[in-house]
Amino acid sequence: MTVTESAASRAAQVLSRPTSINGLTVPNRIVMAPMTRMFSPGGVPGEDVVSYYARRAAAGVGLIVTEGTYVGHESAGQSDRVPRFHGEEQLDGWAKVAEGVHAAGGTIVPQLWHIGMVRKQGQPPFADAPAVGPSGLRIGADEATGKAMTRRDLDDVIGAFAEAAADAERIGFDGVEIHGAHGYLVDQFLWEGTNRRTDAYGGDPVARTKFGAEIVAAVREKVSPDFPVIFRYSQWKQEAYDARIAETPEELDAILAPLAAAGVDAFHASTRRYWLPEFDGSDLNLAGWTKKLTGKPTITVGSVGLDGEFLGAFVGEGSEVKGIDDLLDRLEAEEFDFVAVGRALLQDPEWAAKVLQGRFGELAAYDAASLKTLS
Ligand SMILES: Cc1cc2nc3c(=O)[nH]c(=O)nc-3n(C[C@H](O)[C@H](O)[C@H](O)COP(=O)(O)O)c2cc1C
């Protein structure tokens, strides 16, 4: 399919409008989605990580959400190649990442992460720490194989997120994103499949949101009032694509309202295909519902630009064909405010520049080989 000039210039125009999140001006609507890369031995992001992010900022990505980075709790992660957001050397590395992105004209937030019951084996420095979660359950399991978190554990993890957010502000980041998606710790609380607690943190959707909301509130308390706090969440889980935390808009509202009240400035609604309607009776996607229910700036994501002919059609499994026009219509209608791009930005560091300049013919189709490099 060929790219018409008017479609290309419309894409450039709509995507290049600046907008803001709690006072932070983001120069355009393109967000780099958080993507774990495992290129940080010892948890320290090095010079190659600095240039990986700076290159994408220089090529016009408006807001970078970093790969998930472990908060300072012994059970937060399992890999010694995932960057940590605690420790002097690690934070020095991160400070250079923020500096590099700012020098290239971009904005950047770290994605703060605790993997909870996804933890299978431990690598240094916390090889012997247990896997922890709301009920000690892995996704799909009926019997606990990990530790159901005690009051002390909850407080420790909440404190670790708050500490990381304070560090993020201190070392020059523009905000933080809390990883509440994809079946990791915060999401394990949100989802009844992994949360069987009978205390105040389990039960109905509001109770299941209490842990996430307490993290947000603790973060909010430790950072300046104008430091943006983004919350990423999803229905789907890494090991259960069909899982849902909310079956209806009312249930979604019960989850999002306490998070917004605790101080979330923007939501990042993670879907695998952005064009799918979330609930019957409306075309709104998950980000659209999130914005409608909370009134907060919202980021959509999911299979944007994976097709080499971006202005052509995206063909999703079992779904109708959607072109870039559909995405632009939704942005213009303010269904959501930002579009996050994952794999297409791994494939092509220049992706944003090409799209913003209407150079669609230069976009290459996604190839999974790009997962293996940090170019
Ligand atoms: C290699 C890879 C690593 C990812 N790591 C994370 C992560 O650390 N945190 C997160 O919230 N999502 C993660 N995701 C999901 C992406 O942020 C994004 O939501 C997903 O890839 C869909 O967007 P895309 O279709 O544009 O790639 C990852 C995806 C990929 C491909």
The ligand as an SDF file (V2000), in Angstrom:
LIG
                    3D

 31 33  0  0  0  0  0  0  0  0999 V2000
   11.3130   -7.3370   24.8140 C   0  0  0  0  0  0  0  0  0  0  0  0
   10.1460   -6.7900   25.5580 C   0  0  0  0  0  0  0  0  0  0  0  0
   10.2800   -6.4580   26.9010 C   0  0  0  0  0  0  0  0  0  0  0  0
    9.2030   -5.9140   27.6190 C   0  0  0  0  0  0  0  0  0  0  0  0
    9.3880   -5.5300   28.9140 N   0  0  0  0  0  0  0  0  0  0  0  0
    8.4060   -4.8460   29.5580 C   0  0  0  0  0  0  0  0  0  0  0  0
    8.6470   -4.2560   30.8220 C   0  0  0  0  0  0  0  0  0  0  0  0
    9.7570   -4.2970   31.3890 O   0  0  0  0  0  0  0  0  0  0  0  0
    7.6200   -3.6210   31.4150 N   0  0  0  0  0  0  0  0  0  0  0  0
    6.3840   -3.5260   30.8410 C   0  0  0  0  0  0  0  0  0  0  0  0
    5.4670   -2.9450   31.4310 O   0  0  0  0  0  0  0  0  0  0  0  0
    6.1420   -4.0520   29.6210 N   0  0  0  0  0  0  0  0  0  0  0  0
    7.1250   -4.6840   28.9610 C   0  0  0  0  0  0  0  0  0  0  0  0
    6.9010   -5.1290   27.6810 N   0  0  0  0  0  0  0  0  0  0  0  0
    5.6380   -4.8430   27.0020 C   0  0  0  0  0  0  0  0  0  0  0  0
    5.7730   -3.5540   26.1670 C   0  0  0  0  0  0  0  0  0  0  0  0
    5.9350   -2.4250   26.9980 O   0  0  0  0  0  0  0  0  0  0  0  0
    4.5560   -3.3140   25.2760 C   0  0  0  0  0  0  0  0  0  0  0  0
    3.4230   -3.1210   26.0690 O   0  0  0  0  0  0  0  0  0  0  0  0
    4.3080   -4.4650   24.3090 C   0  0  0  0  0  0  0  0  0  0  0  0
    5.5070   -4.8340   23.6480 O   0  0  0  0  0  0  0  0  0  0  0  0
    3.2630   -4.0820   23.2540 C   0  0  0  0  0  0  0  0  0  0  0  0
    3.7120   -2.9750   22.5030 O   0  0  0  0  0  0  0  0  0  0  0  0
    4.2770   -3.1880   20.9850 P   0  0  0  0  0  0  0  0  0  0  0  0
    3.2300   -3.9780   20.2850 O   0  0  0  0  0  0  0  0  0  0  0  0
    4.3960   -1.7830   20.4750 O   0  0  0  0  0  0  0  0  0  0  0  0
    5.5560   -3.9120   21.0840 O   0  0  0  0  0  0  0  0  0  0  0  0
    7.9550   -5.7170   26.9630 C   0  0  0  0  0  0  0  0  0  0  0  0
    7.8240   -6.0660   25.6080 C   0  0  0  0  0  0  0  0  0  0  0  0
    8.8910   -6.5810   24.9050 C   0  0  0  0  0  0  0  0  0  0  0  0
    8.7160   -6.8940   23.4360 C   0  0  0  0  0  0  0  0  0  0  0  0
  1  2  1  0
  2  3  1  0
  2 30  2  0
  3  4  2  0
  4  5  1  0
  4 28  1  0
  5  6  2  0
  6  7  1  0
  6 13  1  0
  7  8  2  0
  7  9  1  0
  9 10  1  0
 10 11  2  0
 10 12  1  0
 12 13  2  0
 13 14  1  0
 14 15  1  0
 14 28  1  0
 15 16  1  0
 16 17  1  0
 16 18  1  0
 18 19  1  0
 18 20  1  0
 20 21  1  0
 20 22  1  0
 22 23  1  0
 23 24  1  0
 24 25  2  0
 24 26  1  0
 24 27  1  0
 28 29  2  0
 29 30  1  0
 30 31  1  0
M  END
$$$$
